[in-house]
């Protein structure tokens, strides 16, 4: 019985360590990471440098992103310290 409890404690500890070590990416230092949910799945945007700046410059342009996604992308641009709009 003690062995079973010990095995469960070890399994929980390993799971906790793995979940803490594999944290999600965040927007910072000129890089944007955005996951945009959609009815058929999600789109992940991961850009840095000039590509990220170009994405942020057009984030609020009609047609660049959906009406729901544009403010999310703009918020992540601001979080990364990038200018939104031209």
Secondary structure, 3 states (H helix, E strand, C coil): CHHHHHHHHHHHHHHHHHHHHCCCCCCECCEEEEEEEECCEEEEEEEEHHHHHHHHHCCCCECCECHHHHHHHHHHHHHCCCCCCC
